């Protein structure tokens, strides 16, 4: 169901002067939980560590993309589109959640994906197939330009078939989609009751980062947002993020309060998009064994590794709460790259070894 978006920003001193009404869909389970991670906080020497559980948004496994899709697909529904198309890497969470949202709305869905060759569907690819998404795949590349080129080819086919196709960019990162995290910062402000937070989150296609920066500036002006790149270089992130922020501020009808100097971007915690990093693997195990928190090797594991390192190096004030934005990615855990040797964990017995009383 389409609902009107909030028309003014409560008691922040900002007033929305939108040129037109912004709509959203109710596709997610909001607000998502905000959970203390006391064991991890003690391990890191922090006074308070909070986990914002956006892995629990819903849509076939949850994740941050749900907040973006609520706005973008409201636009698609109101425009009378019947088909969604988007792009991503082999284990794209955005592609999986777009497929789930499309099915929820009775729409057709096409996914253009790319990366390493594969022989069987695992992780998000398996879920895409279960959702009935039609997929086309570039063997050997997940570069944006290559994926866009194949998507454009497919778009021409669909247009010739009379389909009305709504195109979503990689990660669903648009000024409209970024409003999902603009409002997420209001949600976090309400949950914590404090404007003084240190937020750490993954940065991929930059939409979540952009919305969080803009929302934090409006709802929690004392908060500091640190973005951890999962694949891109700092310069590229800066340019993309500022462009998205300017677009979102324009949609809201507010002067952009975010400057380039406000962006804290760290791009030294990754190798390549889908390549496991040793430090992330160690952080993933620690988070699981101390908090029962499941992270993946592409996104959240890299951010947890960065949190460990940055805390040790004094990046965070240990007396101010740190908030880790869990953006989802559980299906990636089952993609086949996160491996633990069974012999180290599971002792095997044959039936002849078992003594029966």
N, C-alpha and C positions, 0 to 999 in steps of 0.2 A: 504494500500500500504506500502511495506517495504521501509524504507529509511535508509541510512547510518547515524550512530550517529556522533556527532561532533568529529573531529579527533585531535584537540588540544584545550587547555583550555585558549584561548584568551591571555590576558596579565597578568596572575597570577604568572608567574614564574614556573608553572608546565607544563610539556609536557607529553602528553599521549604516551605510548609506548605499545599499545595493541597488544597482540599476534595474534588476529584476529579481523575482523571488527565486531562491535556490531551493530545490527539492532534494529529498533523500528517500531511500527505501529502508524499511526495517528488515535487514537481512541478518543481523548479528545479535549475539547475546551480550548486551551491554547493560550496565558497566561490567567490564571484566574484573576479576579479583585483583586486589593488591595485597601480596603476601609478604610477611617478614621472612627473611632468610637468616635466622639467628646463627646457625652453625657456620655458614659461609662468612657472615660478618665477623664472628670470632676468629675464624681461620685467617681472615685478611686484616684483622685489627681495626675494623670499622665500628663506629658506635651503632650504626643502623644501615642495613642493606635491605631494600625492598625489591620485589620482583613484580612487575606489571604483567599480568598473565594474558597478553594478547594472543597467546597460542590457544586460548579458549574461546575465541570469537564465534566458532561454528564454521559452517560451510566446508564439509568434507575434510575435517581435520584442523581447522582453525588457522589463524595467522593474521598478520597486520593488514594484508591486502583487503580484508573484508570491510574495513572502515572506508577505504578508498572507493570500493565498488558500490557502497551504498549511495554515494553521490553520483558516480559516473553512470551507473545503470539506471538511476532515476532519470537521467538525461536521455538514455537510450529508450526507456519505456515511454516517456512523454513525447519522444520524437517518432514513435511508431516503428522502431527498428525490429526486425525479426531474427537477426543473426548477429552474434558476437564473434570477433576475430582478434587474436592477440598473439604475441611472440614471447619467447623466453628460452632459457637454457633447458637441457634435458630434464633437470629436476626442479623446474620452476614452480614455486608455490603459487605465484600469481596465476599461472595457467590453470592449475588444478582448481583454485578457488573461483576463477572466472567460469570454468566449466560447471562447477557446482551451482553457482548463482544463476547461470543460464538455465539450467534444468529446473531450478526453483521457480523461475519466471516463465517457463514454457518456451524458451528461445533455443534456436540452434546455436552450435558453438564450433568454431574452427581454431585449431592451435598450430602455430608454426614454431617448431622447436629445433634445437641443434646442439651438437656436442660430440662426445665420443660415440663410436659405433656400439651397438648392443645386440644381444641375441634374444633376450627376454625382457619383458616389461617388469620393472621394479619401482618401488617408491611412488613418487608422484605420477610417473608414467603409467603405472598399473591403475592408479585411481582415475586418471584421465580416461583410460579405456573402460573402466567400470561405469563411468559417467556417460559413456557413449560419445565422447568428443572425437571428431575427426581430426587426425593429426597428420601433418607433413613435416618431414625431418631432414635437416642438413647434416649429413655425416661428415664430421671433422671440423665444424665451425659453429660457435655460438655468438659470433660477432654481430652487433646490432645491425650494421649495414647489410650483411648477408641475409639475416632474418627478415629485415624490412623488404628487401628485394623479392624474396620468395612470397612474402605476404602480399605485396603489390600484384604479383602474377596471379595469385589465387583470387584476390579481390576482383580482378577483371573477369575471371570465370564466373564468380558469384553474381556480379552485376549483370552479366549476359543471361544468367538464369532467372533474373528478376528478383533476386534477394535484396533486401534493404539491410546493409551491413554496417554495424557500429564497430569502429576500429579503436582498440585500446593499445597504447604503446607499452613497451616493456615495463613490467612492474606496476602498470596502471598509474604511472607517475605523470599526472597532469595538474595544473593549478586547481581544477575542480576536485580531483581525487585527494589532493593534499589537504583539503578542508577536513577530511576524516581525522587527521592528526592534529589539526588546529583545535578541533573540539575535544580530542582525546586529552589535550593538556588541561582543558577545563575539568574534565572528568578526574584527572589525577589531582588537580588542585583541590577539588571537593573531597576526594578520598584522604588526602594527606593533611589537609588543613594548614599547610605551610607553604609560603612562597619560595622558601629557601631550600632548593633541591639540587642535587648533582645527578643529571640524567646521562646514561650511556646507552647507545643504541647502534645497530648496524646500518651502514649506508651502502645501498646498491644502486638503484635507479634514482634515488634522491628524493622521492616524494614524501616518504615518512619523515625524513630529516627536515625537509622544508616546512612541512606542516607543524612539526614539533617545535622548530625554532620560532615560527610566527606565533603559535599558540602560547609558548612559554613566555614570549615577550609581552603578550597581552595579559595572560592570566597569572603568571608567576614571574614577574620581572626580575626577581633576584635569582632565579634558577639559572644553572649553567648546563648546556647540552653539549656533550662530546660525541661526535660521530666517528665510528670505526669503519673504514672502507673494507668491503669484502672483495673488491676487485679493481676499482678505478683509482686513478691518480688524483691527488689532492686538487690540482688545478682544474681538472675536468669536473670534479664534484662541486667546487666553488662556483663555477660558471652555471652548471645545471641547477644547483640549489637556489642561487639568487634569482635566476629566471623564474623558477617555480614560485618562490616567495612573492615576487613582484606580481605575478599573475593571480595568486590567491588573494593578496591584499586588494587588488583591483576588483576582483569578484565580490569581496566583502565591502568594498567602498570605504576602506580605511587607508590612511597614509602608511606606507611601509615603514615599520619601526626597526627593521633588522638591517644592519650594515654588514659588509663583508668581514669586518673586524670581529663580529660576534660569532663567526663560525669557527668552531674548534674541530678540525678534521685531521685524523691520523690514518695514514695509508701504509703503515709498515707492519701490519699484522696479517698479511696474506701473501700468497704466491700467485696463484691464478684462481679464477672464480670457483671452479669445482675441484681444486686440488687440496687434499688434506694437509694441514700444518701440524707439526709435532706438538707445539705449545697448545694448540687448540684441542688436540686429542687428550692431552693431560688435563686441561681445564674441564673438558667434558666429563671425564671420569671423576674428577674431584667434585664437581657440582652434583653429579648423580649420587655419589656415595655419601656426601654430607647433607644433601637437601632432598634427594629423590627427584631432582630436576633434570629433565631430559633435554639435551641440546643437540644441534646438528653441526656437521663439519663445514658447511658452506657459509652459514650466517652466524647463528648465536654462539657457536663454539669459539669462533674468532673473537667475538666481543667479550666473552668470558675470559679468554686468554689475555686480552687487552686490559680488562679490569684488574686481573691479578698483577700484571706488570706495572700498570699505571699507579695502582695503590702502593706497591713497593717503592716506586720512584717519587712518591709525594705529589702526584697530580691531583689527587682528591684530598679535601680537608676531612680528616677522619672523624671530626665532630659534627659534620653536617650529613644528613641522610643521603645515601647514594641509591638511585633507582635504576635498575636494570630492566630495559624494555625487552621482554621476551616476545619476539615477533613470529614465533611458530617454527614450522619446519619438521615436525615429527615424521612425516613420510620419508624425508630424506635419510633418516636413520636406517631405513630399510631398503636403501638403494644399492647396497652391496659394498660400499666403500668404507663404512665404519665397521672395522673388524676387530674382534678380540679372539686370540687363539683359544680354542675350547679346552685344550689340555691344562691351561693355567687356572681355569675356573671350575671345570666340570670333570670330576673323576668318574670314569666309566666302569661299569660292572657287567659281566656276562651272567646269564642265569646260573651257571655252574659255580659262580663266586658267592652266591647268596646262601647263607645258612638258614634253614627253616626249622623252627621249633615245633 
